């Protein structure tokens, strides 16, 4: 689930960079959210490994 959210946010961010529409910096918030989701997923995945 988190990987899906990460992928969607990352694609939306890249789309914003390519089109040049920054919407007053909101598109960069998507990048930050995508990185946060990735970090959370990495921590959760690391804690389940034996």
Buried (B, 14 or more C-beta within 10 A) or exposed (E): EEEEBBEBBBEBBBEBEEEEEEEEEEBBEBBEBBBEBBEEBEEEEEEEEE
